[in-house]
Amino acid sequence: MEGFWERIEADSLSGKGIRAEDALSVLGLPQVEIWRLLAVSEKVRRRFKGDQIRLCSIVNAKSGLCSEDCAFCSQSIRSKASIDKYPLMEEEDLVMAARDAKQRGAREFSIVTSGLSMHSNHELDRVGKAIARIGTEVGIETCVSLGALSAENISFLLSRGLRSVHHNLETARGFFPSICTTHDYEEDVRAVREAKAAGAWVCCGGIFGIGETDADRVDLAMTLRELDVDSIPVNFLNPIEGTPLHGKSELTPFGCLKIIVMMRLCHPLRELIVCGGREVNLRDLQGLIFAAGASGMMIGNYLTTSGRPAEDDLRMVEDLGLGVRPL
């Protein structure tokens, strides 16, 4: 650990990010060191992202009916969770959801569907029409999370005004078969590369607390660096009843903060967005996510679970002396 603190600060403030062995050390630090660690991560966030927080919101545009068996997901084929299941929402409903997101303070709105990919060109066309209308009628950035899209499909959506494509890797390559067996990790990697090649802003991250080790967490961070993603969503497991991971509880608030710090120090230049599971896992320490390095957060509801009221999140940002990044 000789020179550790000086090295992680220098490497992250330079913009290149810390090395894998130091990332692993960050995750292994005792709780008593968390305040010293937050001093470093906040300095990095301020240098590269400032004090304006990026807020995003999503709509669960197609719920359930998924062929994939991801162990953490209430919409998977393995899940027995009691959730709403419905086909792709109508164009008008998608536009209305974007209006609601903007009113809550979001600067980006994402259309999310269950499943490995879109089922038809008809569905893709409906999403494309909604994106075009959201751009002209609502005036908010758009993102999609539609599974593994081809470069052709991404180009089509970009032509309609899409800005961002979201596709999570979820976890490390070596641990992935433990949580999903219905598709290969490399399919997800290929989907991220396709989105980058098509010219989209790429949002790609994962979920923590699903049984992975600290080494797995660092491996995911290094893979995201290799793929040169633009924005990294950080999710924490909300162990929903009816899913294979129901009852699993490995995360502590301070553990979550160390994960956020590790991702910030590995990716000093990237957007780092804290998303699902923050209320359940961080509880009263949610306000520390920005000191830990988050440059944004998701507001409103998630896919099949409720978030806290957007006004509470906006008040938290204001109370911390931070601002909301404008459109």
GULUMNU-130186 format. One record per residue (C-alpha): residue number from 1; chain; x, y, z. Coordinates in Angstrom, 1 decimal. Example, Ala and Ser with C-alpha at 12.3 -4.5 7.8 and 13.67 -1.06 7.14 Angstrom:
// residues 2
1  A  12.3  -4.5  7.8 .
2  A  13.7  -1.1  7.1 .
END
This chain:
// residues 327
1  A  0.0  0.0  0.0 .
2  A  3.1  2.3  -0.1 .
3  A  2.2  5.4  -2.0 .
4  A  -1.4  4.2  -2.5 .
5  A  -3.2  7.4  -1.6 .
6  A  -0.9  9.6  -3.6 .
7  A  -1.1  7.2  -6.6 .
8  A  -4.9  6.9  -6.8 .
9  A  -5.3  10.6  -6.5 .
10  A  -2.7  11.4  -9.2 .
11  A  -3.9  8.7  -11.6 .
12  A  -7.6  9.7  -11.3 .
13  A  -7.0  13.4  -11.5 .
14  A  -4.8  12.9  -14.6 .
15  A  -7.9  11.5  -16.3 .
16  A  -6.4  8.1  -17.1 .
17  A  -7.9  6.3  -14.1 .
18  A  -6.5  4.0  -11.5 .
19  A  -5.1  0.6  -12.3 .
20  A  -6.9  -2.7  -11.5 .
21  A  -4.8  -3.6  -8.4 .
22  A  -5.5  -0.2  -6.8 .
23  A  -9.2  -0.5  -7.7 .
24  A  -9.3  -3.8  -5.8 .
25  A  -7.5  -2.1  -2.8 .
26  A  -10.2  0.7  -2.8 .
27  A  -12.9  -2.0  -2.4 .
28  A  -11.0  -3.6  0.4 .
29  A  -10.4  -0.5  2.5 .
30  A  -11.8  -0.6  6.1 .
31  A  -14.8  1.5  6.9 .
32  A  -12.7  4.0  8.9 .
33  A  -11.0  5.1  5.6 .
34  A  -14.3  6.0  3.8 .
35  A  -14.0  9.7  4.6 .
36  A  -10.5  10.0  3.2 .
37  A  -11.6  8.0  0.2 .
38  A  -14.6  10.3  -0.4 .
39  A  -12.3  13.4  -0.3 .
40  A  -10.4  12.0  -3.3 .
41  A  -13.5  10.9  -5.3 .
42  A  -15.3  14.2  -4.8 .
43  A  -12.2  16.1  -6.0 .
44  A  -12.2  14.0  -9.1 .
45  A  -15.9  14.5  -9.8 .
46  A  -15.5  18.3  -9.3 .
47  A  -12.6  18.5  -11.7 .
48  A  -14.2  16.6  -14.5 .
49  A  -17.9  16.9  -14.0 .
50  A  -18.4  20.0  -11.8 .
51  A  -21.3  20.5  -9.4 .
52  A  -24.3  20.1  -11.8 .
53  A  -26.0  16.7  -11.5 .
54  A  -27.4  14.9  -14.5 .
55  A  -30.9  13.6  -13.9 .
56  A  -32.4  10.9  -16.1 .
57  A  -35.7  8.9  -16.0 .
58  A  -37.1  5.8  -17.7 .
59  A  -40.3  4.2  -18.8 .
60  A  -40.9  0.5  -18.7 .
61  A  -42.2  0.5  -22.3 .
62  A  -42.7  -3.3  -22.5 .
63  A  -42.9  -5.3  -19.3 .
64  A  -42.3  -9.0  -18.6 .
65  A  -42.6  -11.5  -21.4 .
66  A  -38.9  -12.0  -21.5 .
67  A  -37.1  -15.1  -22.7 .
68  A  -33.9  -14.4  -20.7 .
69  A  -33.2  -15.9  -17.3 .
70  A  -31.2  -13.2  -15.5 .
71  A  -31.4  -14.2  -11.8 .
72  A  -31.8  -10.6  -10.5 .
73  A  -34.6  -9.5  -12.8 .
74  A  -38.3  -9.7  -12.0 .
75  A  -39.1  -9.8  -15.7 .
76  A  -37.0  -12.9  -16.5 .
77  A  -38.4  -16.2  -17.6 .
78  A  -37.3  -17.6  -14.2 .
79  A  -39.1  -15.0  -12.2 .
80  A  -42.3  -15.7  -10.3 .
81  A  -42.6  -12.0  -9.2 .
82  A  -46.0  -10.4  -9.3 .
83  A  -45.5  -7.7  -11.9 .
84  A  -47.5  -6.1  -14.7 .
85  A  -46.9  -7.7  -18.1 .
86  A  -47.8  -5.9  -21.3 .
87  A  -46.6  -5.4  -24.9 .
88  A  -45.0  -2.3  -26.3 .
89  A  -46.7  0.9  -25.3 .
90  A  -48.4  3.1  -27.9 .
91  A  -46.5  6.0  -29.3 .
92  A  -48.7  8.6  -27.6 .
93  A  -48.1  7.0  -24.2 .
94  A  -44.3  7.1  -24.7 .
95  A  -44.5  10.8  -25.5 .
96  A  -46.6  11.5  -22.5 .
97  A  -44.2  9.6  -20.3 .
98  A  -41.4  11.8  -21.6 .
99  A  -43.4  14.9  -20.8 .
100  A  -43.8  13.6  -17.2 .
101  A  -40.1  12.9  -16.9 .
102  A  -39.1  16.5  -18.1 .
103  A  -41.6  18.0  -15.5 .
104  A  -39.9  16.0  -12.8 .
105  A  -36.5  17.5  -13.7 .
106  A  -35.0  14.9  -16.0 .
107  A  -32.8  16.0  -18.9 .
108  A  -32.8  12.5  -20.4 .
109  A  -35.6  10.0  -21.0 .
110  A  -35.1  6.4  -21.8 .
111  A  -37.5  3.9  -23.4 .
112  A  -36.8  0.5  -21.9 .
113  A  -38.2  -2.8  -23.2 .
114  A  -37.8  -6.4  -21.8 .
115  A  -36.3  -9.1  -24.0 .
116  A  -33.1  -9.8  -25.8 .
117  A  -34.1  -7.7  -28.8 .
118  A  -37.0  -6.0  -30.6 .
119  A  -39.4  -8.5  -32.1 .
120  A  -40.3  -6.6  -35.3 .
121  A  -39.6  -3.6  -37.5 .
122  A  -43.1  -2.5  -36.5 .
123  A  -42.0  -2.1  -32.9 .
124  A  -38.8  -0.4  -33.9 .
125  A  -40.7  2.1  -36.1 .
126  A  -43.1  2.9  -33.2 .
127  A  -40.1  3.7  -31.0 .
128  A  -38.6  5.8  -33.8 .
129  A  -41.7  7.8  -34.2 .
130  A  -41.9  8.4  -30.5 .
131  A  -38.3  9.6  -30.4 .
132  A  -38.9  12.1  -33.2 .
133  A  -41.9  13.5  -31.4 .
134  A  -40.2  13.7  -28.1 .
135  A  -37.4  15.7  -29.6 .
136  A  -39.7  18.2  -31.3 .
137  A  -42.6  18.3  -28.9 .
138  A  -41.0  17.7  -25.5 .
139  A  -37.4  18.9  -26.0 .
140  A  -35.6  16.3  -23.9 .
141  A  -32.7  14.0  -24.7 .
142  A  -33.7  10.4  -25.6 .
143  A  -32.1  7.1  -24.9 .
144  A  -33.2  3.5  -25.6 .
145  A  -32.6  0.2  -23.9 .
146  A  -34.1  -2.3  -26.4 .
147  A  -31.8  -5.3  -26.0 .
148  A  -29.1  -6.2  -28.6 .
149  A  -29.7  -3.8  -31.5 .
150  A  -28.0  -4.1  -34.9 .
151  A  -25.9  -1.2  -36.2 .
152  A  -28.7  -0.8  -38.9 .
153  A  -31.4  -0.4  -36.2 .
154  A  -29.3  2.0  -34.2 .
155  A  -28.6  4.1  -37.3 .
156  A  -32.4  4.2  -37.9 .
157  A  -33.1  5.4  -34.4 .
158  A  -30.3  8.0  -34.6 .
159  A  -31.8  9.4  -37.7 .
160  A  -35.0  10.0  -35.7 .
161  A  -33.2  12.0  -33.1 .
162  A  -32.0  9.4  -30.7 .
163  A  -28.9  10.4  -28.6 .
164  A  -28.0  7.4  -26.4 .
165  A  -28.1  3.6  -26.5 .
166  A  -28.1  1.8  -23.2 .
167  A  -27.0  -1.8  -22.9 .
168  A  -25.6  -3.1  -19.6 .
169  A  -23.0  -5.9  -19.3 .
170  A  -24.4  -6.4  -15.7 .
171  A  -21.3  -8.0  -14.2 .
172  A  -17.9  -9.5  -15.0 .
173  A  -17.3  -11.9  -17.9 .
174  A  -16.3  -14.8  -15.6 .
175  A  -19.3  -14.4  -13.2 .
176  A  -22.0  -13.8  -15.9 .
177  A  -22.9  -17.5  -16.5 .
178  A  -23.8  -17.6  -12.8 .
179  A  -26.6  -15.2  -13.3 .
180  A  -27.6  -15.7  -16.9 .
181  A  -27.5  -18.7  -19.1 .
182  A  -29.8  -17.8  -22.1 .
183  A  -27.2  -15.7  -23.9 .
184  A  -23.5  -15.3  -24.0 .
185  A  -21.5  -12.4  -22.5 .
186  A  -19.9  -11.7  -25.8 .
187  A  -23.3  -10.9  -27.3 .
188  A  -23.6  -8.0  -24.9 .
189  A  -20.1  -6.9  -25.6 .
190  A  -20.9  -7.0  -29.3 .
191  A  -24.0  -4.9  -28.8 .
192  A  -22.0  -2.2  -27.0 .
193  A  -19.4  -2.2  -29.8 .
194  A  -22.2  -1.9  -32.4 .
195  A  -23.6  1.1  -30.6 .
196  A  -20.3  2.8  -30.4 .
197  A  -19.5  2.1  -34.1 .
198  A  -22.9  3.5  -35.1 .
199  A  -22.1  6.8  -33.4 .
200  A  -24.4  6.6  -30.4 .
201  A  -23.6  7.9  -26.9 .
202  A  -23.3  4.6  -25.1 .
203  A  -24.6  4.0  -21.6 .
204  A  -23.2  0.7  -20.2 .
205  A  -22.7  -0.5  -16.6 .
206  A  -23.9  -3.2  -14.3 .
207  A  -25.6  -4.3  -11.1 .
208  A  -23.8  -5.1  -7.8 .
209  A  -24.7  -7.3  -4.9 .
210  A  -25.7  -10.3  -7.0 .
211  A  -23.0  -12.6  -5.6 .
212  A  -20.0  -11.2  -7.4 .
213  A  -16.6  -10.8  -5.7 .
214  A  -14.6  -7.6  -5.5 .
215  A  -12.4  -9.0  -8.3 .
216  A  -15.5  -9.4  -10.5 .
217  A  -16.4  -5.7  -9.8 .
218  A  -13.0  -4.6  -10.8 .
219  A  -13.0  -6.8  -13.9 .
220  A  -16.3  -5.2  -15.0 .
221  A  -14.8  -1.7  -14.5 .
222  A  -11.8  -2.7  -16.7 .
223  A  -14.0  -4.1  -19.4 .
224  A  -16.0  -0.8  -19.5 .
225  A  -12.7  1.0  -19.8 .
226  A  -11.7  -1.2  -22.7 .
227  A  -15.0  -0.6  -24.5 .
228  A  -14.6  3.2  -24.0 .
229  A  -18.3  3.7  -22.9 .
230  A  -19.6  7.2  -22.4 .
231  A  -21.8  6.8  -19.4 .
232  A  -21.8  4.2  -16.6 .
233  A  -25.0  3.3  -14.7 .
234  A  -24.5  1.8  -11.3 .
235  A  -27.3  -0.4  -10.0 .
236  A  -27.6  -2.3  -6.7 .
237  A  -29.6  -5.4  -6.2 .
238  A  -33.1  -4.9  -4.9 .
239  A  -33.9  -8.6  -4.1 .
240  A  -37.5  -8.8  -5.4 .
241  A  -39.7  -11.5  -4.1 .
242  A  -40.2  -14.2  -6.7 .
243  A  -36.8  -13.8  -8.2 .
244  A  -34.0  -16.4  -7.6 .
245  A  -32.0  -13.7  -5.7 .
246  A  -34.9  -12.9  -3.3 .
247  A  -33.5  -12.7  0.2 .
248  A  -29.9  -12.0  -0.9 .
249  A  -28.5  -9.1  1.1 .
250  A  -24.7  -8.6  0.7 .
251  A  -24.4  -4.8  0.4 .
252  A  -24.0  -2.2  3.1 .
253  A  -24.3  1.6  2.6 .
254  A  -20.6  2.0  3.0 .
255  A  -19.9  -0.9  0.6 .
256  A  -22.1  0.7  -2.0 .
257  A  -20.2  4.0  -1.6 .
258  A  -16.9  2.2  -2.1 .
259  A  -18.2  0.7  -5.3 .
260  A  -19.2  4.1  -6.6 .
261  A  -15.8  5.5  -5.6 .
262  A  -14.0  2.6  -7.4 .
263  A  -16.0  3.2  -10.6 .
264  A  -15.3  7.0  -10.5 .
265  A  -11.5  6.6  -9.9 .
266  A  -11.4  4.0  -12.7 .
267  A  -13.4  6.3  -15.1 .
268  A  -12.6  9.9  -14.2 .
269  A  -13.9  11.4  -17.5 .
270  A  -17.2  9.4  -17.8 .
271  A  -20.7  10.1  -16.5 .
272  A  -21.4  7.9  -13.5 .
273  A  -25.1  7.5  -12.9 .
274  A  -26.5  5.9  -9.8 .
275  A  -29.7  4.1  -10.6 .
276  A  -31.8  1.2  -9.3 .
277  A  -31.5  -0.1  -5.7 .
278  A  -30.0  3.1  -4.2 .
279  A  -33.0  3.7  -1.9 .
280  A  -32.9  0.1  -0.6 .
281  A  -29.2  -0.2  -0.2 .
282  A  -27.9  3.3  0.6 .
283  A  -30.9  4.3  2.7 .
284  A  -30.0  7.5  4.7 .
285  A  -26.6  7.8  3.0 .
286  A  -27.9  8.5  -0.5 .
287  A  -26.7  12.0  -0.3 .
288  A  -23.1  10.8  -0.2 .
289  A  -23.2  9.3  -3.7 .
290  A  -22.0  12.6  -5.2 .
291  A  -19.0  12.8  -2.8 .
292  A  -18.4  9.2  -3.9 .
293  A  -18.2  10.4  -7.5 .
294  A  -21.6  10.1  -9.0 .
295  A  -22.3  12.8  -11.6 .
296  A  -25.9  11.8  -12.0 .
297  A  -28.8  9.7  -10.8 .
298  A  -32.0  8.2  -12.0 .
299  A  -35.2  9.8  -10.7 .
300  A  -38.7  8.5  -10.6 .
301  A  -39.7  4.9  -10.8 .
302  A  -37.6  2.0  -12.1 .
303  A  -38.7  -0.9  -14.2 .
304  A  -40.9  -2.9  -11.8 .
305  A  -40.2  -1.1  -8.5 .
306  A  -41.0  2.4  -7.3 .
307  A  -38.4  5.1  -6.7 .
308  A  -38.9  7.8  -4.1 .
309  A  -40.6  11.1  -5.1 .
310  A  -38.6  13.2  -7.5 .
311  A  -39.1  16.2  -5.4 .
312  A  -37.2  14.5  -2.6 .
313  A  -34.2  13.9  -4.9 .
314  A  -34.3  17.5  -6.1 .
315  A  -34.3  18.7  -2.6 .
316  A  -31.4  16.5  -1.7 .
317  A  -29.4  17.9  -4.6 .
318  A  -30.2  21.5  -3.5 .
319  A  -29.4  20.8  0.1 .
320  A  -26.0  19.6  -0.9 .
321  A  -25.3  22.9  -2.7 .
322  A  -25.3  21.2  -6.0 .
323  A  -27.3  22.1  -9.1 .
324  A  -29.2  20.2  -11.8 .
325  A  -27.6  20.1  -15.2 .
326  A  -29.8  22.0  -17.7 .
327  A  -31.0  20.6  -21.0 .
END
